Amino acid sequence: MASWWIIGVMTYSPTPYYAEVFAPMPGRCFRMVSRGSEGGGPTHCPEPPIWRGTFRAPNGRRYRVEACEGHQPPAETDR
């Protein structure tokens, strides 16, 4: 389920990310998204990154990543 944001006169709907697949590359949103009706597996999220920070993968390892508005990882809480 995608969330919707109104930015000025543009409507923004982030593409749901593809499972827990990600690729931390400079200048690109780290989330991989489904190609939709094209098939063939995941591709990089086409939205420009607006956030830079760390992401903790399911295995516990941290990565420095960039994300678009819709794919920012949740803030971590102290354990």
C-alpha positions in Angstrom: 0.0 0.0 0.0 1.5 3.3 -1.0 1.1 6.6 0.9 0.2 9.8 -0.9 1.7 13.2 -0.3 0.7 16.5 -2.0 3.7 18.7 -2.8 2.6 22.0 -4.4 0.5 20.9 -7.3 2.3 17.5 -7.7 1.0 14.3 -6.3 3.7 12.0 -4.9 3.3 8.2 -4.5 6.4 6.2 -3.5 6.8 2.9 -5.2 6.6 0.1 -2.7 10.1 -1.4 -2.2 11.0 -4.9 -3.4 11.2 -7.2 -0.3 14.3 -6.3 1.7 16.5 -5.8 -1.3 18.6 -2.7 -1.3 21.7 -1.3 -3.0 23.6 1.6 -1.2 25.0 3.6 -4.1 25.9 7.4 -4.0 23.3 9.6 -5.6 20.6 7.0 -5.8 17.7 5.9 -3.5 19.0 2.7 -1.8 15.7 0.8 -2.2 15.1 -1.5 -5.1 11.6 -1.5 -6.5 9.6 -3.9 -8.6 9.6 -3.2 -12.3 5.8 -3.6 -12.3 4.3 -5.1 -15.4 7.7 -5.3 -17.1 8.7 -8.2 -14.9 12.3 -9.3 -14.6 13.0 -8.5 -10.9 14.0 -5.4 -9.0 15.4 -2.1 -10.3 16.7 1.0 -8.6 14.0 3.4 -7.3 13.8 6.2 -9.9 13.1 9.0 -7.3 15.9 11.4 -6.4 17.4 11.0 -2.9 16.6 13.8 -0.4 17.8 12.1 2.8 21.2 10.7 3.8 21.9 8.6 6.9 22.4 5.0 8.2 20.2 2.0 7.6 20.4 -1.2 9.7 19.9 -4.3 7.6 18.0 -7.3 9.0 21.4 -9.0 9.7 22.3 -6.0 12.1 24.9 -4.5 9.8 24.7 -0.7 9.3 25.0 1.0 5.9 25.4 4.6 4.9 22.6 5.2 2.4 20.6 7.9 0.5 16.8 7.6 0.2 14.0 9.4 -1.6 11.1 10.9 0.3 9.0 7.8 0.4 11.8 5.3 1.2 13.5 6.8 4.3 14.1 4.0 6.8 12.3 4.3 10.1 14.0 6.0 13.0 15.7 3.6 15.3 14.8 3.4 19.0 17.3 2.6 21.8 17.3 -1.1 22.7 
